[in-house]
Every structure is written in structure tokens, then in C-alpha cells.
Amino acid sequence: MNSNIKWKFAFIAAVVLACVIGLVGRPDFPPKGWAGIKSNFAQVIKLGLDLQGGTHLILQVQVQEAVSQETDQMLDHLTTLFRDKTIRYEELRKLNDTQVLAHNIAPEQAGAARNLVADQYPDWSIAPAPGEASGYIFTMSPTRIADISQQTMDQAEETIRRRIDALGLTEPLVAPYGQGENEIIVELPGEGDPNRAKSVIQAGGQLELHLVLDSTAYPSEAAAEAAHGGILPPNAQLVQGKGSASGSSDTSAESWYVIDRIPVVTGRDLRSATAVRSTKNIGFYDVDFVLSTEAGRRFGPFTEQNVGKQLGIVLEHSLQTAPVINSRIDDTGVIEGRFGEQEANDLGLVLRSGALPASIKYLEERTVGPSLGADSIRHGMQASVVSLIVVMIFMVFYYQLSGVNAIVALILNLVILLACLAYFGAVLTLPGIAGVILTIGMGVDSNVLIFERIREELRSAKAPVSAVDVGFRRAFLTIIDTHVTTVVSALFLGLFGTGPVRGFAITLVIGLLANLFTSVYVSRVIFDWHLAKMPREAQLSI
């Protein structure tokens, strides 16, 4: 055998070996028998939602809430600024989500007020209020609104991704959904409980620690206000608590607490939060949390100054528990809420991942059962195998021994495709299986182009060696042209598509690139080897 052909076969053998290792040699090497091979293959080929089963959600982030919150903060800050600068006015109030009205500013101070707003809020425009000589409307600029909307979407996507990752699912998808406004698509392969996924995603995760100003648990909001003369102190607010927060055995009993308006610690100060078995409520779970170093510096002196008082642990504007501060606490605490194990784990997950910047609304929800996914796999494999067998029969019948050459190249093409999916960690979806079947068709198309070119050269009385050489050279440009156009189209599908569409594009691109290697390089090496072994007077079987 020609040494050049030997080196080419050695290279092909190295590629095949790398593919086999990628498919069945990981993560346990060497695999322990046939069961180990199947186990390794099942672990490296990751299945998508439509094959594995799971939950598909499309949700919309209510970015207008974040815009409104920005306006609220501007109003509070502006009120403080006017008070500090002794600027007199009749009223400051919020008109809508993007506008604030300053009503009847003192005429001699109107210029100072305008300059102050222009200096402190460059992203807000100033316009005279209709019908007022010294009233103004401050409006948030469209650029600032767009920035807040984008920041809210980015933060919501990242927060949701952190929460989903903590669920321990394989290859979840969290990405912007291009078909709607402010929408995010979430696909959770293997998660068959959409309610749990939705509760984890939607939980706000807003944890706050407040000083309890009045240790009494009032039965209603009106009773709490009546106990303080109908008006709460300026630094106080009312929050509703669980019945268990007051130590009552009736957890459904309504209770209200008067707490300090300003929290000493918030969820942003958390370093970790984990579920632990409750030492007080046997059979239930608590959530231990650890604060950051900076928050610990604030929390230590605060608890030292308030020993003997209650500390309210408020989650989602609801007081979970109000333990008594017995001594100085620097950086640790516990939320006692009579939680179940999964509820405590999910709460810890939500607290660790941070709060959502705005609420979300579910637009679409689908659950794919494992049995339906198994049916998809079976039908997809049946379609692939049947198409492969039909193609093999046709190639052998029509191109004789050269058809065997095409079959070898086609099988190697599929092996390389699956190995690339395994090495890259790509997810195989039902459209991905369609991409595999299309790859089979493209591979056959390439071989047909080459073989027909070789037949034309043989009809013109050329020798088999010359016919094969000219046939490959003349078919090569056509093959490149068809593959490049298809790859470009698939790349656009991958860039702009989501989920199954992207899975189809990835499978198709890998299959086409593998096909260039097998149909042009591998098939040519097999022809060269066959021609080297064939007697000179023999005819090429094609």
C-alpha cells in the first residue's frame, strides 16, 4: 500500500477513535462492559425538553414597575432636596409612572428649583405645569426609560438563571424571547412539576430585618392603628405576619405588627442562606442565613443597642418571625417559619439568588411528560434508521461496490456528528433529529454528485484513476457551494432562533461540516485504496 494512503488511513482511524472515546469512553473510562457503554452514551448525549420531558415557560417581565419605582425614588429624593434647600412648595406628587408634579413653588425660588432638578436629574426634562405660573412637571427621558427597561430585563434574566441553576437541572434554557416585548423563555428538561418551577422563579426574594416597635400582635390593621391613636409614628409601618410569628399554634390566625420603617439589613446583604432542621419545631425546617462583612458591622452594634427587643424578619412584606434579641449578633440569623424541607430549600435558593427587579407574568406554560419524550425518541430513531437503510440499499443497488464506499462515509458522518454533540455539550432535540436525517440526505447528495461525475469521465473512455481524480475535482466546487449556502442559513437560525430551532441549526451545521470531511476526504481515500489494489484492466464498480 502507498505510504501516503497509509498516513491518510491512520488520520481517519485517529478521528474515529476520538469519536468513539467521546461517545462511550466518558465519563467512566474504560467503560465496564455493555452496560457501562450505554451509561456513558446516555450521559454525554444530552436530551432536550421535547425528548427528555420537562417544563416550558414563556414569561413577561413587568418592566414598567421598575420605571415606576425609579420615579418613586426620584420623588422621595427630591422632597428631601427641597426641604434641605428650604424651597417652599404647595405639593410634590407623582402624576404617573414617568412624571412628577411640583405644585405652586414659591415664585422667587422657582429658578433655584429648576436649576436643582436640572443639576441632580439630568435624565429628567422640565416643563411648566399647565395653568400654573410656578408649577413644573418633571418627566423621565425616553433614553432613561429604555436604559431601566434593559437593565431590568438583564437583571431578571440573570436572577432567574441563578434560581434555575440551583435546581440542579441538566441544560436548562433561560434566554430572551424575541417574539414578544420584554419576554423570557425558560425550558427546564427533566422538571415535571411546573408549579414548583414557577414558585421558585416568581418568588420576589425580598428579605428585610426590622426592629419591632410594638411587641403586641394585633388581630387587624385597624386594631393596630387604634392602639396608637389612629396614627402611626412617622418612622413606623404595619406589616402582616404569620400566626406562627407570635408563637400561636394557629398558623392561619391573622396578626399585624408595628415595625420600624427602615430595615437594618436587606436581602442584598446576604452571603448565604441554607435550610436546616428546626430545633424548636420538630419535623419542620428553618433557614439559616449569613450576612456579608459590611452588613455584620452594622448589625452587630444595632443588636447590641436593642437587646431585649424583638427583631422582625420580613419576607415579601410578610413578617415570618419576630425573635427576641438576647445578645449581640454579628453576622448570622435564622428564619423560623415552620417550613417543609422543599419549601425551606426553595426559600434558601431564592434568597441566595437575589430579588427580582420587577414582577413577572406567565404567558405560556407547557409540560412534556417523560413518556411523550420517549415516544419522540423512538419515532425519531425509527425515522433515522429507516432513512439510513433505504439510502444504503439504493446506493448499493445503483452504484454497486462504490455504494459501499458511500455507506462507510455516511456512517462515519453520523458518528462524527454525535461525537461533536457530546464533546460540545450540545442538546439533542426533536428538530435536532430532523437535522440528523437531513444530514443523511446531504451526505448522499454529495456522494451522488461525485459518483455521477466519475461515471461521466468513464463514459469518455478515461482510465479509472483519472476518472476518479477528475470526478472529485469537478464535484468539489459544487459540493462546497451547496454546503456553504446551507451552513450560512443554519447559522442564522442558530443566532436568532431559540430552543428547538437552535437545536436543529446546530445539528445541521455539525453534520454538514462532518459531511465535507467524509464525502470528500474519506471517500477519496477509500477510492485510492481500492484503485491501488485493483488490476489495471479491471473496471471500476460504479
N, C-alpha and C positions, 0 to 999 in steps of 0.2 A: 504494500500500500504506500502511496505517496506520503512523504513525511508531512507535507503541508496539510493533507487531508487528515492525518493523524492528529495534528495540533487542533484542527477545527473540531474534530470529534471530542477531543479532550476538553475543549472550551464548552461545547454543548453538554457534555457529561457533568462539568462543574456547575453549570446553570441548573441542570436537572437535580443535582444533589442539593444545591442551595434551596431549591423549591421544596423538595421533599422534607428537608430539615425544618423549613418554615411552616409546613403544613402539619407534620406529625411528630417532629422532633422537639417541640416546645410545648409547655414549659418544663415538662419532665423528660430529661434525656439521660440515658436512652429509654424509650417507652417500654413499659413492661407488658409485652405480648399484644394481642389484637385489641384487648380492652384498653390498654394504655394508649395505643394509636388512636382509637376512636375518641378517647377522652381528650387527648391533646388537640385533635382536629376540632372537636366541639368547642374548645376554649379559645382557639386562635381565630376561628371564623365567627365573628360577632354578628348576631342577627338583629335586624331592625324591628321596629314596633309591629309591622304588619306580619312578620314571620314568628316573632317570639311572643307576641301578645303584650298588652300594656295599655297605657292611658295616653290619649291625645287631647290636648287642650289648646284653645286659642283665647287669649285674654287681652283686654284693653286697659291700658294704664290711664287713669283719670288725671292727666297732666294739669288740667285746669285747677285742681285742688292745690297743686304746688304753686301755681301762679297766684292764686288767691292767698295762700299762706305768705308769699313774698309781700303782697300788698298789706296784709295784717302787720307784718314786721315793720314795714315802712311807716305805717300809721303809728305804731307804738313808739318807734324811734323818733318820729317827727314830733309827736306830743312831748316827749322828753326834751328835745332840742328847743322847741318853742318856750317850754317852761324855763329851761336854763338860760335862754336869751331874753326872758321876760317879754316875749312877743304876745300881745293881747289879741284874742280872737273870740268869736262867739261859739264856734263849733268846729271840730275836726271829726269827719266821719268818712266811712268807706262807702262809695257810691256803688261800685260793682267790683268784680274780680281784678280790674286793672286801673281803677281810678279812685282818688281820694279828694274830698272836697274840704277846703278851708273856707269857712263861712264868716264874713264880716271881720277881717283882720283890721286892726287899728290903722287908719289911713296913713299916719306918719310912720308906721312900721312896715307898710306893705313892701317897700323896696328892699328892706333888710330881710323880710321873709322870703321874697323871690330869690335874692342872692344866696341865702342859706340853703334853700332847696336845690338851686342850680349847682351849688358847690358840693353838697353832700350826696345828691342823687342825679348824677349826670345822665343816667339812663331814663329819666323821667322828664316829660315835657310839661310846660307850664302854660296855662291858658286862662283868661278871665272867665269867671263864672257868669252865666247869663243872668242879666238883671241885677248885678251887684257891682258897686264901684270898687270895692276892695276885697272881693272874694275870688278864689282861684280854684281851678281843677288841675290836679296833678295826675298825669296819665303815663303809665309804663310804656316804653317804646316797643314797637314790634320786634326789634332785634333782641331786646332783653327777654321778651316773651318766648321767642324762638330758642334762646340760649337755655332758659329754665326748662322748657319742654324737652330739649335734647338731653340736658343733664338728668332730668327726672327719668327719662327712658333708659339712659345708660345705667343709672343707679338701680332702677327697678330690675333691669335685666341681670345685673351683677348680683344683687341680693337674692333674686330667685334662683340664679345658678348656684350660689353658695348653699342655699337651703336644699336644692335638689341633689347636689353632690353629696351632702351629708346623709342623704337617704341610702347611699351605698348602691345605687342602681348602675347598670352597665350601659355606657354610651348614651346618657340622656342628651336630648337636644333642647337648648334654650337659645332662641335667636329671634331677631326682629322678623315680623311677618309682613312682607311687602304688599299684600293685597288690601290692607286697610290702614287706617290712621291710628298711630300710637298703639299698635298691636304687637304681641309677642306670641310665638308658637312654642309650646312645651310638649315634648314627646318623651315618655318615660317607659322604655321597654322593660317588661317584667313586673311593672307595678299594676296589679289588678284591682287596687282599691282607689278609685278616683277621689272619693271623699277625703281620704287621708292626705292624698297629694294636694288637693285643693285647700285643706285646712292649713297645711304647712306653708303653702305658697302665699295664701291670703292673710295669714296672721300678721298683724302690724309689728309685733315685737317691741312695743314701746314700754320700756321699764323705767320707772321713776321711784325714788325713795324720798318721802316727805316726812317732816315732823308732824305728828298728830297733835293738834292744838287742844282738842277736847276728847278725853278718853271714852266718852259716852257713845254707844252705838244707838243712833236714833232710828225709830221704826219707819220714818218717812222723811222726805226732804222738807216738808212743811214743819214737821216737829222740830227738826234741827234749826230751822230759821227762827221759829217761835221761841226756842230756848235762848236765843241770842238777841231777843228784842226785835225780831223781824228783819234785822240787817246784820249780815256777817261782817266781821272786821275786814279792813281793806286788804290785809295780807292773807286772808283765808279763802278757802274754796271747799265746796261739798263734793264728795265722791261716794258712789255707791260701792258697798262691799259685799263679799260673800258672807253667808251666815257663819261659816267656819272661821272667819276673821275675828269674830267676837268670842270665839270659844263655844258657841252654841252647837248643840248636837243636830239642830235642824238647819241643814245647809241650804235649804230653799228659802229661809226667812230673809226678808228684805232688811237691809241695815244701811245707815248713812253715817258718814264720818266727816268731821271738820278738820282739815289738814292745812298746812302751810302752802301757800300758792306756789312758791319757788322750790323746786326739788334740789336736794343737796347732791344727788347722784342720778344720772340717767343711763339708759342702755348704751350710750356711746362710750361710757367709762368702763364697760365690762371687758375683762380679759378672757374669761372663760365661764361656762355655765354647764353643769353636769347633773344628771338625775341620780339620786341616791335613795336608799330605803329610809323611810321615815322612822325616827326613834320614838316619836310621840304617838303617831297614828299607825299602829301595826297593820300591815297589809297594804299601806299606801306608800307613795313616793314623794319626796321633796326635790327641790332644785337648788343645789349649792352654786354660788357664784363667787368669782374672784374679781376684784376691781384692779384697774391699772394703777401704776405707781402714783401718778398725779392725782387721781381720784382718791387714793388712800391718804394722801397728805391732807386733803380737805375733810375726808370722812372721819379720820382719827380725832382731830380737835372738836368736830361737830358732836360726835357721840360722847366725848369726854364732858362737854358742857351740858349735855342733855341726859345724863344718867338718871334713870327712874322714869323717864318719859317714854311714850310709845313711838316707834318708827313705822310709818305706813309704807308697805311695799305695794306699789300701784302698777298694775299691768293692764295695758289697754284701757286706761281710765277707770279701772275697777280695782278696789283695794283687796288684795289677796289675803294679807295677814298683817297684823299690827303688833309685833313682839315688843316687849319692854326692853329698853337699853339698860343692861345690868352693869356694863363696864365699857371701857374704851374699845372700839372696834376699828382696826386699821383698814383692812382690805378684803374681808370675807363676809359672807352673809348667806342666808338660806331663805327660800320662798316655800312656805308651808301652805299647800293648797289642797291636801287630800287628793293628789293626782294618782291616776293609774300609771303603770310602768310606761306604756307607749305615750301617754299624754305628757308625762314628765320628760321623756326623751325628746319628744317633738318640741316642747316648750324650751328646753335647753338648746335645741338646734336653732329655733327661731331667734332666741336671744343672742346666740353666738354670731348668727349671720347678719344681724342688724335690722333696723326698721325699714319698711318700705317707705319711699318718699311720698307716695300717694296711694289711694285705694285702687283696686283693680276690679274689673267686671268681666265675667266669663261669657264669651260669645259663642263658643262651640266646645263640645265635650263628646269624645268617643272612647269607648273601651273595646279593645280587641282581646278576646279570650284566647288562652293558650291552644285550645282545640282548633279554633279558626286559623291560628298561625300555623299549626301542624298541618292542617289541610292545604294551606298555601304552599308550604314547603313541599309536600308530597306532590301536588299538582305541578308546581314549578319544576321539580326534579323529573317528573314524568315527561313534561314537555321538552326539557333539555335532552333527556336520554333518547326519546323518540326522534327528535330532530337530528341528533347526532347519528343514530343508527341509520335513518333514512339517507342522510348525506353520505355516510360511509358506503352503503350499498350502491348508491348512484355513482360515486367516484370509482369504486372498483369495477362496476359494470361498464362504465363509459370510458374510463381511462386505463383499465387493466392494471398492470403492476405499478404504473405511475400513480394510480389512485391510492395504492398503499402508502406511497410517499406522502400524498396529501393527508391521509388519515393520521400518520405519525406526526406531521406538523400540526394538525388540528388538535390532537390530544395534548401535545406539548403546550400549545397555545392556552388551553384551558387550565393546565397545571400551573403555568406561569401566572395566569390571571388570578387564580385562587391564592397562590403564594404571595402575590403582591398585596392582595386584600388582607392577608394575615400579617405580613410584615408592617404595613402602613396602619394597621388597626382600623381599616375602613369597615363600615357596617353594610352587610348584605341585606337588601330589601327585596320585596317582590318585584318592583321595577328593575332592581339590580339583576335579578334572574332573567328578566326580559333582555337586559343588556348582554348577558351571557349568551342567550340564544341568538341575538343579533350579531354578536361576535363570531359565532359559528358560521353564520351566513356570510359575513365579510371575509372570513378566512377561506371559505370555499370559493368565493368570488375571486379572490387573489389567485388561488391555485388554477381556477378555470382560465383566467387571463393568461397566465404563464403557459399552461399546457396548450392552449389554442395557438399561441404564438409559436411554440415548438412544433406543433403539427404543421403550421403554415410553412416553416422552414424545411421540414422533412418532405413536404409535397414538392418543394422546389429543388429536390434532389441533393440537399446538403447532407453531410455526414452527421451522425447523431451528436458527436461532441460539439460541432459547430452550431447545429440547430439548437441545442440546449443553451449554449453561450449567448447566441443572438436572441433567442426567445426570452431569456431572463433580462437581458439589457433593454430590449424594446418594451417589455411589460413593466419594467421598474418604474418609469416615469408616470405611467397611468395609475399604478398602484399607489405611488406617493401622492398623486393628485387626489385620488378618491379618499385616501386616509386623512390627509391634511384637512380637507374641507369638512369631513365628518368630525374630526377631533376639535376643530375650531367651534363647530356648532355645539358639541358636547361641553366644551369649556364654558361657553356662555350659559348653558343650562346649569352647570355646576356653580357658576359665580352668582347667578341671580335666582336660582331655584332653591327650594328648601326641602328637607326630609327626603321622601321617596324620589323626587325628581333629581335631586343631587346624587342619590344613590345610583340611579340609572346612568347619570353622566359619568360618575367616577368609574363604574364598572366598564362602560363603553370605551372610555379613554384608555384605561389599562389594557383592555382586550385588543384594541386597535394597535397600540404600540407593541404588544406582545406578538400580534399577527405579523407585523413588519419583520420581526426577528425570525419567526418560524417559517413564514411563507417564502421569504426571500433568502435568508441565510441558511436555515436548517434544511429546507427543501433542496437548495442548490448543493449543499454538501452531500446529501443523500444521492442526488443525481451524479455528482462527480465520483462518488464511491462506486456506484453501480456501473458507470461507464468505464471506470478503471478495471473492473472485474469482467466486463462483458467482452466477448470476442469481437474482433474488428468487423467481421462480415455479418454479425448479428444485427437484428433490427431492434430499435428501442420500443418497448411495450408501452404505447401511449395512444 
